[in-house]
Amino acid sequence: MKKIYGSEGLFIKSFLTSKLSKVMRIALTLFFLATLQIFAGNAYSQSARLTLDFQNASVENILNEIEQLSEFFFVFNYKLVDVDRKVDIQADNKPISDVLASVFSGSNVDYLVLDRQILLSPKTLISEIKTKLQPLTVSGTVTDENGEPLIGVNIVVEGTTTGAITDVDGKYKLEVGPDARLIFSYVGFETQTLAVGDQTLINVSLVPGTALEEVMIVGYGTMRKSDHTGSLASVSARDFELQPLTRVDQALQGRTSGVAVTQTSGKPGAGFKIRIRGANSISGNNTPLYVVDGMFVENINTLNVNDISSMEVLKDASATAIYGSRGANGVVLITTKTGKKGPAQVELETFFGISNVFQRLDVMTPAEFAEGVNFADGSEWYTAQEIDDLRTNGGEDWQDRLFRQGAFTNIQLSLSGGSEAVDYFVSANYYDATGTITDQNYTRYTFRSNINANLTDKVRVGSNIFMSREKDLGTRADLAMGLSWDPTTPAFDENGAYNYTPLIPGTGNGSNNPLIAPENNTKDYYNSHMMTSAYLDWDILDNLVLNISGGVEHLQMAHNDYIPIVVNSVGNASVLNQGVYNLQNTNRLTYRLDNNPDHRLQVDAIHEQQYTAMTETTARASNFFTDNTTYKNLSLGEIQNTLNSSADESLQSFLGRINYSLLNRFLFTASVRADGSSKFREDNRWGVFPSGSVAWRLSEEAFIDAIDVINNLKLRASYGVTGSQAIEPRATRSIPVTSTDQGYPFSGAELTVGVAPSNQMENPDLTWETTTQSNLGLDLGLWNSRLTLTMDLYKKNTTDLLLDRVLPAFVGPTRVVQNAGEVENKGFDITLGLILLDKGNWHINSNLSFSRNVNEVLALVDDITYFELGNIYSSNTFPVNPTRVEIGQSISAFRGYVFEGVYQTGEEDEAAVYGKVPGQAKYQDVNNDGVISTDDIVTVGDGNPAFTWGWNWNISWKNLDLNFILLGAQGNDIYNFQRMRMMGLGAQQFHAVHANYNDRWTENNPSDIPSGRDGTEFLSSQFIEDGSFVTLKNLTLGYTLDNVLNGIGLESLRLYVSAENLFILTGYTGFDPESTASGNMDVDIGIDYNNYPLSRSFSLGLKVIF
Amino acid sequence: MKNIIKHILKVVMLMAMFFVQPSCIDLEEDISSVLSMENLTGEGDVVAALAPIYRTMHVLLRHPCNGGKTTFGADDRTTWWAGNKAPFRVYDRFDYGSGENSDLRGLDGVWNDYWKVIYFANNLIDGLKTATAPEDVVTIADGEARFLRAMAYFHLVRTFGNMPVILDGYTPTGEEQRATVLVNYEHMEDDLLTAEASLPAPNAVEAPGRASSGAAKSLLAELYLNWGGWPLLDASKLTLAANKAKEVIDMNYYELLPIDQLWLLSYQNSLESVFSLQCSESENIYNAWTVGTAFHESRGWSDMYPELQFFFDFPEGPRKDITFFTDIPQYGFSEGQIFIQDPPTLPWQESQRVHPMYKKYHLSVNLNMGGRISGFRAIEVIRYAEVLLIFAEAQARVGENAESIEALNQVKRRAAGLPYDVPDGTVDVTTATPNEIVDEKGWELAGEYKRWYDLIRSEMLEEVTLRRSPDENVDLVRQPTKAQYISPIPYEAISTSNLEQNPEGFIIQ
């Protein structure tokens, strides 16, 4: 008999005598309740049968006998239960309830059978417990301090393992007994405990603090963070909402490890480049997959960053394999905000500011330039008198003309709220900016409406609508041509009219006054983007959920240009209309088995399909007699031509995923996805992409649990295969070329239409590019997560690369898309979070992310060792592409001659070997064959950084907050072609304008700046520079006023000042090391040529909530 | 309310079942907008396939810096010693010969475009084999494709040396090696013999831009003349050259125009024009020789102008006056318009480039098409004057006769402003050495893309270069030898194939 004596007995006694707190009683009750639930399907008390025969026996004896005969045991207190009472009992194969009913009949003692345990106590107490066992349904919404719903908040009934997790709208529902207490916990927030009492609706607002996160958004659904086995980086609105942002990249940059975010251009509204763990593909697209509220979207350039609630970057194959064919480049999941229950809340935020290019190039003065021209031509184009005049007054500073101060304004208005059944979030944004390069204006309007409704207890529906409209007006000045134009010719003559061409013909370069095009050309680009989606969640059974979602995305571009007669004498108009229509449907069935903490299981089965159709029409006209109608009346042009095209692509996918958690310590995830793409022919159409991962929560093991300082420790390992089909539709086909460029005027007048065979070779065998990735990860939380560390080590191998191979011209078609070769990316990501101070009025936290990726080409087609990319960068500028794909090198390794300075006086003989004379450039004869030829071109640099890092700080004291982010890259080279051009070498350049040329070699100035007219190479280490940098990307100082404003109906008001790119530390001599001419390409990263420089901006903002 | 929800659920279930059907979205690409060129069914199809071949040849030959880039070693052309003319200077200075400068800007474009002509022609010739178009349409188009294919090979082989043999009926793999110069010449001869038989007589062509049998015969004559010179030096082909040129003369169709009419826009596609590439002002398809040969002060590019010695040697007379400007036009540009400055000209010695400037291309100048001058006159590829000189030279090399001397004299008379077919004692000669005829051809066809090939086939390059004026501003890297007779093959062509670079890969026979 497991009678309880001594202190343990006291415990039971106090419980029953109500001397202990109610909390304990409820806890115990619910413990029993939980135990009951666990064994509900196997109720021993229902099936057990007893046979007893006692005459005048003490109750104690009878109880002892029952324990002997069965698995039942009794819990009671001697002071409350009289066990010495004598009774008679006769039972023949009776259930325990019958036996106990007769044993205690006529006494004040009642019993409660909880499976094998039987509680004995006075009748009053037992009835109280029995009523407590009647379940009560409690529901509500959990929000953060701003009223934003929190997803995945863990809610536990105190003292039990019963609980629930909030869904994507922050809602939860669970059954408890009365007087239960609920514990709400969520990472980054203070844990809150609330008594249920008799409430059925409990809404909770959590206060920021620290705790362990429990649920996270993953591909196709959510899961417990503790169960997650993959590698992902998460950014929440909390991380960036204090900064005035206008683009999504600003929210990600520097805050996520393993993710390279580059603002490639300073143009307002320009796109950005995001790479997750390096570039896999050489010719295919390496842009990650963007999923906004479950919808795949083409680009996120126009997405309103202020609408974002959180972003999850999926990095390893375990996390991305569920996206199969789409996941090879990583996935960025974006969740937008939803309304919270309660009265409508209105938020208004506005900021405005100015921006300027923060570094100028070192150029020659007009007088220096004139001397340079005389030197280069060996003729006196400028007399000594003219040069003197230029020295005192005259000429032009083209940087002053082509750059200007930009200004920007951003207004954001949002409205949110909800009732029990429906919630809504509606926002509108207006952003307007002028570029720092003459002459551009950008305006963007966005609108969002997110609505969710509970149709019944089991059915939930919602819809998201997003629309944006961009106006991108004005032609930018060409910096490559413009800054290398003749500085001795002022922009305007004495009458205020343009000086169209250099006062001395043939100086500078061959273009016209660089101000004319931006100031006179019309460029009106309009882009509209609409994205609508809807979903339905149906809890078919308690454990089975069906989710159906679908959406339509529509992009419409209208790009209109007009070059007026005043610029080129004829007038050229062009109107391009492009429409992209994208239809998507996802059907998901999720089965969850999570009522046993030792065996949690979730199974997802998904079918998905997508269809995209694109159409494009271009109409051009030229030879206008008037500039009045610009591009708006093409029929006024004498020469007209039109071209149009259409294409489509479709994708079918079937996916399955299993998550299993054993003993809360060992976690397994396996997924498989099959994709069929229309881009490949029938036999090669389907790709299957499996993945698997495991994790071990060491912190749940006793030997780690014993270490107080460690509150979280998890080891993760994953392996999986993902694919890519990131090529244009019809890449397998050879399609005849029809354009006016193929036509011919056989009679010297009108054109006869021409049809040329394709420049692309057919390749019906084309199939998926596959990436195999393995990942080892570690999550560590110390001192109650005041210090958190996430580390991941990975290796990605991409095979069957979709290569756009250049064919020798004699083959006919000059390219073929082929599956060949292998590229490897390996490296590690580290994220370190630190709460430095969280005491009183002070709060300081900091986040450091560090990423290293090494990219290497391992194999190519057949047995070749390198691969020419053709003139993909700029056929008119470089005869040899600045990079090529070569085994053993990274995919953006720069190639060039090795510059060794200038042949000096006395080196005539050495120079003569190479047909050179003193003053001409000296290059290394790498193969020592006495000739400087393309065989001497070697790898001279690498555009890939050795590592990148970002360091984010949040400091607050009382109502004052300071947020700043430092970022940097180390070890990346930049090919400074802007400088090359300005040194007088380029294709169209006649004379040098870069100040380096002031130090050109002469017999009296034995420098290393070549001064010869011939024999200087474009591609050489002379123009390679180290692009390492550290920049203070953003700094914001704000002050929040609250309470004091209640009188005027305001909930809070925040005022702030902010600066972007406040300083940059770099040895790079160009405008900045971040902007690049390479745009979204990966084979040519780190090229500086006619870049749009980044700017330094200052802004002032205000945010009001009412 | 409950009923409504049940109803909605039913609809949703139906939708779900519909979506789960895997065949809902088709995985086949929609290629209904793609034109199929498998069968050429009518004359329209055939002409549409011919157009890009002509157009590509036009792009190559319309401009001194496209196809003509590699011919700057000739004395009828030099370039600005400074500015952005480095690619031309490489050839003008003979800064090549051992593989260096194969990465010269624009050289790959020349190579690629000639191969494009060959690819398009091969494709058409193959297509015509199964074409259902009328037989005469097929025969003529086949002849034109072969004519243009031979012309492309002819330029390639003379510029870069022996080429891989890529003809119709063969699908290249990219692994091909270079054949010999001889094999290349034999294939060109085959094509031109077929073309000569297939193509209509010059008075029967459908449009002035389309090749005639006269054009095919003339090109064949030029091919034989080259075959008789460096590098094959097969003297037996000289008779064939003379006979073929004589056949053209005996067609009695072609004439020489008065020298003052020859280069006018209104006299394009005249009886002197054996084969020309067409331009179109209304389609803005231009002839860039006008802007390319003009100095910057004449709103041009200063790409190409005559070497001083060539100018000094050029015999005085109407032809010299039509060929060169000695007073350089001075144009300005303002408010979208080119205007004539005051003074309107400057003597060449005071001009920016300190050289005379080509005038023949300027006589059709258009001042109304932008900040630079432009031109829309058809580009002369083969003129009757050249046919006469091919005949005169080829015959002189095997034994001159009265007819060959008459052919030479016709060119000389026209150059002097006289009627070409009336003997005139003041200009007529009674005998001429082959090299004298080569020089005559240099003057007659100055700046027309011929001089370089004449200098190398007759091996006169070294001698002519020795006479170069010391006043030239472009400094020679070296005196040319046979190593400078052929250009390096562009870098990309070598690095994407198994072709061997010159001089190692240069195999004559």
Interface residues (C-beta under 8 A of the other chain):
Chain A: A376 D377 G378 L455 T456 V459 A497 Y498 Y500 T501 P505 G506 N509 G510 N512 L536 W538 L546 I548 G550 P564 I565 V566 V567 N568 S569 V570 N585 N587 H607 Q609 Q610 Y611 S622 N623 E638 I639 S645 S646 A647 D648 E649 S650 L651 Q652 F654 G676 S677 S678 K679 R685 P729 R730 R733 I735 P736 V737 T738 T740 D741 Q742 G743 Y744 P745 F746 S747 G748 A749 E750 L751 T752 V753 G754 V755 A756 P757 V806 L807 P808 A809 F810 V811 G812 P813 T814 Y866 E868 G870 N871 S875 T877 F878 P879 V880 G915 D929 G930 V931 I932 S933 T934 D935 I937 G986 A987 Q988 Q989 F990 H991 R1013 D1014 G1015 F1018 L1019
Chain B: I5 I8 L9 V12 M15 A16 F19 V20 P22 C24 I25 D26 L27 E28 E29 D30 I31 S33 V34 L35 S36 M37 D45 V47 A48 A49 L50 A51 P52 Y54 R55 H58 W80 W81 A82 G83 N84 A86 R89 V90 R93 D95 S98 G99 E100 N101 S102 D103 L104 R105 G106 L107 D108 G109 W111 N112 W115 K116 I118 Y119 F120 N122 N123 M163 P164 I166 P172 T173 G174 E176 E206 A207 P208 G209 R210 Q268 N269 Q278 C279 S280 S282 E283 N284 I285 F295 H296 E297 R299 W301 S302 G332 F333 S334 E335 G336 Q337 I338 Q352 N368 M369 G370 G371 A378 N473 V477 R478 P490 Y491 E492 A493 I494 S495 T496 S497 L499
